[in-house]
Amino acid sequence: MNISIYKKICFSADLFLFLVIVLFAISASSEEQFFSCRLDHDIISFSDNSFQMAVPGPGTYRITIKDETTIYKILEGTIRNTGMVQVEWDGTGFNKERLDKRAYLIEAVYISEDGKRYSDSYSKVSEYSAQAVNYALPSSYIMNINEKKQWFLEIKTVMDGTLTAEWIHDGTGTVEKVSSVNISGGKPVRLSYKSLAGNFVPTPGEYSLRIYDSKNPDYGKKIKVNIVDQKDIKLPLQISEDFMPSEDDDTAEIWRKMMLPSVVVDIGFHQHQKIYEQPNKKSKSLGTVHGQTQALKILELIENWALIGAWNHETGAYVEGWVPSESLKIEKPQTEYGLLFNKKMQSLTVFYHGEVFDTLQISTGLGEKEKLYQETSAGSFLTGYHRSSFSSNGKKFDYVIQYDGGNMIHQIPYYWGNGKKNFSAGSEQLGSKASHGCIRIQAEPSNKEGINAYWLWTHIPYHTRVVILDNDK
């Protein structure tokens, strides 16, 4: 056979085989060619992270950002057209959490109207974040201009920066004062009224305080502040009504008791007030309570002394004894939220303006022999300051709110391993006592409202009511 003819035959056979392979590959991947979901840059929290989706026609999509153990965000929606579609995402988690610096798996699923399923998946790295105000929570939503020094704003930003504070009169819409304040990012900070408004003396009325960094103004916060002009009236000490809810109380009664003023000891958050057996500082100490946040029940008042009931910090047991009345003061709770912890059920019920908002799983303190102080004490409290994350025995604890001396409300612990957070140990202990006294909150969003420990940290202001119901033991 002629060599040239042979080569032509071989070339024709090879070309035919190639075309068969290509047609087979096209047929095998026909689903994928009609759908793709791409993010054209690394993940940037608090910024534009638009997904570009190519869709074959009307249908529904679900984009999941996750790792091996945790889902951080789900984007869902309906598409009515064909071709390229843009899905907006700000690069944060379910409750606007900044994503940690590491790799995440992005899984996209598309279901067409005729039931066909398409998918796409790939990894993306979160390297850095844009500036943002994570939270801005006032010490009170009512500010008396005669007591401006007592008012403050708890705030946290992603990074160091210069914030702009605008005081807007709601009645007129006028920006009455603009101030700039430098801030250290990455940790909770308390800003005074003076740092936010200088010597500005506002007229009484409803105001909106807008606070933001001009580098990323869309990720600031706006809060309502009612400014009043009132004389300071010190409430007198008197016999307390029962402020602890019972199992028979309905939602309205629980909320009413939560909103009662608290008698507290006017000493430091971490200082201890002895409870004496007799109205005499030389008598036996029955236990101690912490200052500023732990509510005391006044049972009797005599000259310079108050007979009180409270749960002892050292053992968690309820005791009745005497404290000097001159060391006591009355504090009112914030009226937006209330937190009801049930040690028996190991649950947290979140109230919002008197209604049940959501329920979360928790782990309270596990008191052991010779370590009764680890038991989470029952009682009524007010939240104190927001705190920075801390580590203990190789475990990390985030989203910390102080409420009783050194006892905190915070997220379940996790370990860092292979560049990822491992919540497995803390998650498995939810629903049972496990901590050394603090109250651990679930990291995963709830099924009802999607709240978690981070949500609490960014929504619960100073002096929010905390009620901890005792268990049978």
C-alpha positions as CSV (number, residue, x, y, z in Angstrom):
1,M,0.0,0.0,0.0
2,N,1.2,3.5,-0.8
3,I,2.6,5.1,2.3
4,S,0.8,8.4,1.7
5,I,-2.5,6.6,1.4
6,Y,-1.8,4.6,4.6
7,K,-1.0,7.8,6.5
8,K,-4.3,9.4,5.2
9,I,-6.2,6.3,6.4
10,C,-4.5,6.4,9.8
11,F,-5.1,10.1,10.1
12,S,-8.8,9.6,9.2
13,A,-9.1,6.9,11.9
14,D,-7.4,9.0,14.5
15,L,-9.6,12.0,13.7
16,F,-12.7,9.8,13.9
17,L,-11.6,8.4,17.3
18,F,-10.8,11.9,18.5
19,L,-14.3,13.2,17.4
20,V,-16.0,10.2,19.2
21,I,-14.1,11.0,22.4
22,V,-14.9,14.7,22.2
23,L,-18.6,14.0,21.5
24,F,-18.7,11.5,24.4
25,A,-17.0,14.0,26.8
26,I,-19.5,16.7,25.7
27,S,-22.4,14.4,26.2
28,A,-21.1,13.2,29.6
29,S,-20.6,16.8,30.9
30,S,-23.7,18.3,29.3
31,E,-25.2,19.2,32.7
32,E,-22.1,21.0,33.9
33,Q,-21.8,23.2,30.8
34,F,-25.1,24.8,31.5
35,F,-24.3,25.8,35.1
36,S,-21.4,27.4,36.9
37,C,-21.0,29.4,40.0
38,R,-17.8,31.4,40.3
39,L,-16.2,33.9,42.8
40,D,-13.5,35.7,40.9
41,H,-11.3,36.7,43.9
42,D,-10.5,35.6,47.4
43,I,-13.2,36.1,50.1
44,I,-13.1,39.5,51.7
45,S,-15.3,40.0,54.8
46,F,-17.5,43.1,54.8
47,S,-17.0,43.7,51.1
48,D,-18.5,42.8,47.8
49,N,-18.2,39.1,47.1
50,S,-20.6,38.6,44.2
51,F,-21.0,35.1,42.7
52,Q,-21.4,35.0,39.0
53,M,-23.7,32.2,38.0
54,A,-24.4,30.8,34.6
55,V,-27.9,29.1,34.7
56,P,-29.7,27.1,32.1
57,G,-33.1,28.6,32.9
58,P,-35.5,29.4,35.7
59,G,-34.9,27.5,38.9
60,T,-33.6,27.7,42.5
61,Y,-30.0,27.9,43.8
62,R,-28.3,27.1,47.1
63,I,-24.7,28.3,47.7
64,T,-23.0,26.9,50.9
65,I,-19.8,28.2,52.4
66,K,-18.4,25.5,54.7
67,D,-15.5,23.4,55.9
68,E,-15.3,19.8,57.1
69,T,-17.2,20.4,60.3
70,T,-19.1,23.7,60.1
71,I,-21.4,25.5,57.7
72,Y,-20.8,29.3,57.8
73,K,-23.3,30.7,55.3
74,I,-26.1,29.6,53.0
75,L,-27.3,31.7,50.2
76,E,-30.6,30.7,48.6
77,G,-32.9,32.1,46.0
78,T,-35.0,31.8,42.9
79,I,-33.9,32.7,39.4
80,R,-36.5,33.7,36.7
81,N,-34.3,34.0,33.7
82,T,-31.5,32.3,31.7
83,G,-27.8,33.2,31.4
84,M,-25.6,35.1,33.7
85,V,-26.9,35.9,37.2
86,Q,-25.2,37.8,40.0
87,V,-25.7,36.7,43.7
88,E,-24.5,39.2,46.3
89,W,-22.6,38.2,49.5
90,D,-20.7,40.4,51.9
91,G,-18.2,37.7,52.9
92,T,-19.5,37.1,56.4
93,G,-21.2,34.3,58.3
94,F,-24.8,33.8,59.3
95,N,-24.8,36.7,61.8
96,K,-22.3,38.9,60.1
97,E,-19.3,37.1,61.6
98,R,-16.0,37.8,60.0
99,L,-14.6,34.7,58.4
100,D,-11.2,33.5,59.7
101,K,-8.1,33.5,57.5
102,R,-8.1,30.1,55.8
103,A,-9.6,28.1,53.0
104,Y,-13.4,27.4,52.6
105,L,-15.3,25.0,50.4
106,I,-18.0,26.6,48.2
107,E,-20.7,24.3,47.0
108,A,-23.4,25.5,44.6
109,V,-26.5,23.5,43.6
110,Y,-29.0,24.6,41.0
111,I,-32.4,22.9,40.5
112,S,-34.1,23.8,37.3
113,E,-37.9,24.0,37.0
114,D,-38.0,20.6,35.3
115,G,-36.2,19.0,38.2
116,K,-32.7,18.7,36.8
117,R,-29.9,19.1,39.3
118,Y,-26.7,21.0,38.5
119,S,-23.7,21.5,40.8
120,D,-20.4,23.3,41.1
121,S,-17.8,23.3,43.9
122,Y,-14.3,24.7,44.6
123,S,-12.2,26.2,47.4
124,K,-11.6,29.8,48.1
125,V,-9.3,31.5,50.7
126,S,-10.3,34.3,53.1
127,E,-7.2,36.3,53.5
128,Y,-8.3,39.6,55.0
129,S,-11.3,41.7,55.9
130,A,-12.4,45.2,55.2
131,Q,-13.0,47.6,58.1
132,A,-16.4,47.3,59.8
133,V,-18.1,48.1,63.1
134,N,-19.0,44.7,64.6
135,Y,-21.3,46.1,67.2
136,A,-22.1,49.4,68.9
137,L,-24.2,49.0,72.1
138,P,-25.0,51.8,74.5
139,S,-24.9,51.5,78.3
140,S,-28.5,52.8,78.1
141,Y,-30.8,53.8,75.4
142,I,-31.8,56.7,77.6
143,M,-29.2,59.3,78.4
144,N,-29.7,62.0,81.0
145,I,-27.7,65.1,80.0
146,N,-27.1,65.7,83.7
147,E,-25.3,62.4,83.9
148,K,-23.4,62.2,80.6
149,K,-20.3,61.0,82.3
150,Q,-22.0,57.7,83.3
151,W,-23.1,57.0,79.7
152,F,-20.8,55.0,77.3
153,L,-20.9,53.1,74.1
154,E,-19.4,49.6,73.9
155,I,-18.0,49.1,70.4
156,K,-15.8,46.8,68.5
157,T,-14.3,47.3,65.0
158,V,-12.4,44.9,62.8
159,M,-9.2,47.0,62.8
160,D,-7.7,50.2,64.0
161,G,-9.3,53.3,62.4
162,T,-10.9,56.7,62.7
163,L,-14.6,56.6,63.3
164,T,-17.1,59.3,62.4
165,A,-20.0,59.8,64.9
166,E,-23.1,61.7,63.7
167,W,-25.8,62.8,66.2
168,I,-29.0,63.1,64.1
169,H,-32.1,64.6,65.6
170,D,-34.9,62.3,64.6
171,G,-37.6,65.0,64.8
172,T,-35.9,67.3,62.3
173,G,-33.5,65.0,60.5
174,T,-30.7,67.4,61.2
175,V,-27.2,66.3,61.9
176,E,-26.5,68.3,65.0
177,K,-23.0,67.1,65.8
178,V,-20.2,65.3,63.9
179,S,-17.1,64.0,65.8
180,S,-14.1,61.9,64.9
181,V,-12.6,59.4,67.3
182,N,-9.6,57.1,66.9
183,I,-10.2,53.5,67.9
184,S,-8.2,50.4,68.5
185,G,-9.7,47.5,66.5
186,G,-10.0,43.8,67.2
187,K,-11.2,44.2,70.8
188,P,-14.1,45.6,72.8
189,V,-13.7,49.3,73.6
190,R,-15.8,51.7,75.7
191,L,-16.3,55.2,74.3
192,S,-17.5,58.0,76.6
193,Y,-20.0,60.6,75.6
194,K,-17.3,63.2,75.5
195,S,-15.2,61.2,73.1
196,L,-18.2,60.9,70.8
197,A,-19.7,64.4,71.1
198,G,-17.1,66.7,72.8
199,N,-18.8,69.5,74.7
200,F,-22.0,69.3,72.6
201,V,-25.1,69.7,74.8
202,P,-28.0,68.3,72.9
203,T,-31.6,69.4,73.3
204,P,-33.8,66.7,74.8
205,G,-35.4,64.4,72.3
206,E,-34.9,61.2,70.2
207,Y,-31.6,60.9,68.4
208,S,-29.9,58.5,66.1
209,L,-26.2,58.0,66.6
210,R,-24.6,56.8,63.4
211,I,-21.0,55.6,63.8
212,Y,-18.8,54.4,61.0
213,D,-15.4,54.4,59.4
214,S,-15.3,56.5,56.2
215,K,-13.2,53.8,54.5
216,N,-16.2,51.5,54.6
217,P,-19.3,53.5,55.7
218,D,-21.8,50.9,54.7
219,Y,-20.6,48.7,57.5
220,G,-21.2,51.1,60.4
221,K,-24.0,51.0,63.0
222,K,-26.9,53.3,63.9
223,I,-28.5,53.3,67.4
224,K,-31.4,55.1,69.0
225,V,-30.7,57.3,72.0
226,N,-33.4,59.2,73.9
227,I,-31.8,62.2,75.5
228,V,-33.6,63.6,78.6
229,D,-33.1,66.3,81.1
230,Q,-34.0,65.0,84.6
231,K,-32.8,65.4,88.1
232,D,-31.0,62.3,89.6
233,I,-33.5,60.7,92.0
234,K,-31.9,58.0,94.1
235,L,-34.3,55.1,94.7
236,P,-34.6,54.2,98.4
237,L,-33.9,50.7,99.6
238,Q,-37.0,48.7,100.5
239,I,-38.2,45.1,101.0
240,S,-37.9,43.2,97.7
241,E,-40.6,41.4,96.0
242,D,-39.8,38.0,94.6
243,F,-37.8,38.6,91.4
244,M,-37.0,34.9,90.5
245,P,-39.5,33.3,88.0
246,S,-41.2,30.1,88.9
247,E,-42.3,27.2,86.7
248,D,-45.9,28.4,86.9
249,D,-45.1,31.9,85.6
250,D,-46.2,32.7,82.1
251,T,-44.2,34.8,79.6
252,A,-45.7,38.1,80.8
253,E,-44.9,37.4,84.4
254,I,-41.4,36.3,83.7
255,W,-40.7,39.5,81.8
256,R,-42.2,41.6,84.5
257,K,-39.9,40.1,87.1
258,M,-37.0,40.5,84.7
259,M,-37.7,44.2,84.4
260,L,-37.7,44.9,88.2
261,P,-34.8,47.0,89.5
262,S,-31.9,45.2,91.2
263,V,-30.3,45.8,94.5
264,V,-26.6,45.3,94.0
265,V,-23.4,45.8,96.1
266,D,-21.6,49.0,95.0
267,I,-18.1,47.5,94.8
268,G,-15.9,46.3,91.8
269,F,-17.2,43.6,89.4
270,H,-14.7,41.1,90.8
271,Q,-14.7,42.1,94.4
272,H,-16.5,40.0,97.0
273,Q,-19.0,41.2,99.7
274,K,-19.3,39.0,102.7
275,I,-22.7,37.9,103.9
276,Y,-22.7,37.9,107.7
277,E,-24.6,35.6,110.0
278,Q,-25.5,38.5,112.2
279,P,-25.6,42.3,111.6
280,N,-22.0,42.6,112.7
281,K,-18.8,42.4,110.7
282,K,-17.2,40.3,113.4
283,S,-19.8,37.5,113.0
284,K,-19.4,34.4,110.9
285,S,-19.3,34.8,107.1
286,L,-22.0,32.6,105.3
287,G,-20.5,33.3,101.9
288,T,-19.9,36.1,99.4
289,V,-21.5,37.8,96.4
290,H,-20.0,39.9,93.6
291,G,-20.4,43.6,93.1
292,Q,-22.4,45.6,90.5
293,T,-24.3,42.8,88.8
294,Q,-25.6,40.3,91.3
295,A,-29.2,41.0,92.4
296,L,-29.9,40.7,96.2
297,K,-33.3,40.1,97.7
298,I,-33.9,42.4,100.7
299,L,-35.8,40.6,103.4
300,E,-35.5,43.1,106.3
301,L,-34.0,46.5,106.9
302,I,-32.6,47.7,110.3
303,E,-30.3,50.6,111.1
304,N,-27.3,50.4,108.8
305,W,-27.9,46.7,107.9
306,A,-30.0,44.7,105.4
307,L,-31.0,41.1,105.7
308,I,-30.6,39.7,102.2
309,G,-31.1,36.5,100.3
310,A,-28.7,35.4,97.5
311,W,-26.8,32.5,96.0
312,N,-23.4,32.1,97.5
313,H,-20.6,32.5,95.0
314,E,-18.4,29.8,96.6
315,T,-20.9,26.9,96.7
316,G,-23.8,28.0,94.5
317,A,-26.1,27.4,97.5
318,Y,-28.9,29.9,98.5
319,V,-28.1,31.8,101.8
320,E,-29.7,34.5,103.9
321,G,-27.6,36.9,105.9
322,W,-26.6,40.5,106.6
323,V,-24.7,43.1,104.6
324,P,-24.1,46.8,105.4
325,S,-26.9,48.8,103.8
326,E,-24.5,51.7,103.0
327,S,-22.8,49.4,100.4
328,L,-26.0,48.8,98.5
329,K,-27.5,50.6,95.5
330,I,-30.3,50.1,93.0
331,E,-29.8,49.6,89.3
332,K,-32.4,49.3,86.5
333,P,-32.0,46.7,83.7
334,Q,-32.1,47.5,80.0
335,T,-35.5,46.9,78.5
336,E,-34.8,45.4,75.1
337,Y,-33.6,41.9,75.9
338,G,-33.7,39.4,78.7
339,L,-31.8,36.1,79.1
340,L,-33.4,33.2,81.0
341,F,-31.0,30.3,81.7
342,N,-32.4,27.0,82.9
343,K,-29.8,24.8,84.5
344,K,-32.2,21.8,84.7
345,M,-32.9,22.0,80.9
346,Q,-29.5,23.4,80.0
347,S,-31.2,25.9,77.8
348,L,-31.2,29.7,77.2
349,T,-34.5,31.5,76.3
350,V,-33.9,34.9,74.8
351,F,-36.7,37.4,75.4
352,Y,-37.1,40.5,73.2
353,H,-39.4,43.3,74.3
354,G,-41.3,40.8,76.5
355,E,-41.8,38.0,74.0
356,V,-39.8,34.8,73.6
357,F,-37.5,35.3,70.7
358,D,-35.5,32.1,70.5
359,T,-34.0,29.2,72.5
360,L,-30.3,28.0,72.5
361,Q,-28.4,25.0,73.9
362,I,-25.9,25.7,76.7
363,S,-23.5,24.1,79.1
364,T,-23.3,25.5,82.6
365,G,-20.7,24.8,85.4
366,L,-20.1,21.3,86.6
367,G,-19.6,21.4,90.4
368,E,-17.5,18.6,91.7
369,K,-16.4,17.5,95.2
370,E,-13.8,20.0,96.5
371,K,-14.7,22.2,93.5
372,L,-18.2,23.4,94.3
373,Y,-17.2,26.9,93.1
374,Q,-17.4,25.5,89.6
375,E,-21.2,25.2,89.8
376,T,-22.9,28.0,88.0
377,S,-24.8,30.0,90.7
378,A,-28.5,30.6,90.3
379,G,-29.9,34.0,90.7
380,S,-30.7,37.3,89.0
381,F,-27.9,39.4,87.4
382,L,-27.1,42.2,85.1
383,T,-24.6,41.8,82.3
384,G,-21.4,43.7,82.7
385,Y,-18.8,44.6,80.1
386,H,-18.0,42.8,76.8
387,R,-14.6,41.1,77.1
388,S,-11.9,39.9,74.7
389,S,-11.4,36.3,73.8
390,F,-9.3,34.1,76.1
391,S,-7.6,30.7,76.1
392,S,-7.5,28.0,78.8
393,N,-5.9,24.6,78.7
394,G,-5.3,24.9,74.9
395,K,-8.9,25.8,74.2
396,K,-10.1,29.2,72.8
397,F,-13.2,31.0,74.1
398,D,-14.8,33.8,71.9
399,Y,-17.6,36.3,72.3
400,V,-17.4,36.9,76.0
401,I,-19.9,38.9,78.1
402,Q,-19.2,39.2,81.9
403,Y,-22.2,38.9,84.2
404,D,-21.0,37.7,87.7
405,G,-17.5,38.5,88.8
406,G,-15.2,36.2,86.8
407,N,-18.1,34.2,85.4
408,M,-18.8,34.8,81.7
409,I,-21.3,34.0,79.0
410,H,-19.3,32.9,75.9
411,Q,-19.2,30.6,72.9
412,I,-18.4,26.9,73.4
413,P,-14.6,26.2,73.3
414,Y,-12.7,25.1,70.2
415,Y,-9.2,23.9,69.3
416,W,-7.2,25.1,66.3
417,G,-6.1,22.2,64.2
418,N,-4.8,22.1,60.6
419,G,-5.8,25.8,60.2
420,K,-9.5,25.1,61.3
421,K,-11.6,25.5,64.3
422,N,-12.6,22.2,66.0
423,F,-15.8,22.7,68.0
424,S,-16.5,18.9,68.4
425,A,-15.8,18.6,72.1
426,G,-17.8,21.7,73.1
427,S,-20.7,20.8,70.8
428,E,-21.0,17.3,72.3
429,Q,-21.2,18.7,75.8
430,L,-24.1,21.1,74.9
431,G,-27.1,20.1,77.0
432,S,-25.1,19.0,80.0
433,K,-22.9,20.6,82.7
434,A,-19.4,20.9,81.5
435,S,-17.7,24.3,82.3
436,H,-15.8,25.6,85.3
437,G,-18.6,28.1,86.1
438,C,-19.1,30.1,82.9
439,I,-22.1,29.6,80.6
440,R,-21.2,28.2,77.2
441,I,-23.4,29.0,74.2
442,Q,-23.8,27.0,70.9
443,A,-21.7,28.2,67.9
444,E,-24.1,26.9,65.3
445,P,-27.1,29.2,64.4
446,S,-30.4,28.1,66.0
447,N,-33.1,26.6,63.8
448,K,-35.7,29.3,64.6
449,E,-34.1,32.8,64.3
450,G,-30.5,31.7,63.4
451,I,-28.9,33.2,66.5
452,N,-25.8,31.9,68.3
453,A,-23.1,33.1,70.7
454,Y,-21.8,35.7,68.2
455,W,-25.4,37.1,67.8
456,L,-25.6,37.5,71.6
457,W,-22.2,39.2,71.7
458,T,-23.3,41.8,69.1
459,H,-26.9,42.4,70.4
460,I,-26.9,42.2,74.2
461,P,-26.0,45.5,75.8
462,Y,-24.6,46.4,79.2
463,H,-27.0,45.8,82.1
464,T,-29.2,43.3,80.3
465,R,-31.1,41.1,82.7
466,V,-29.8,37.6,83.2
467,V,-31.9,35.1,85.2
468,I,-30.4,31.6,86.1
469,L,-32.9,29.1,87.3
470,D,-31.5,26.5,89.8
471,N,-31.8,22.8,89.2
472,D,-33.0,20.1,91.6
473,K,-29.5,19.2,92.9
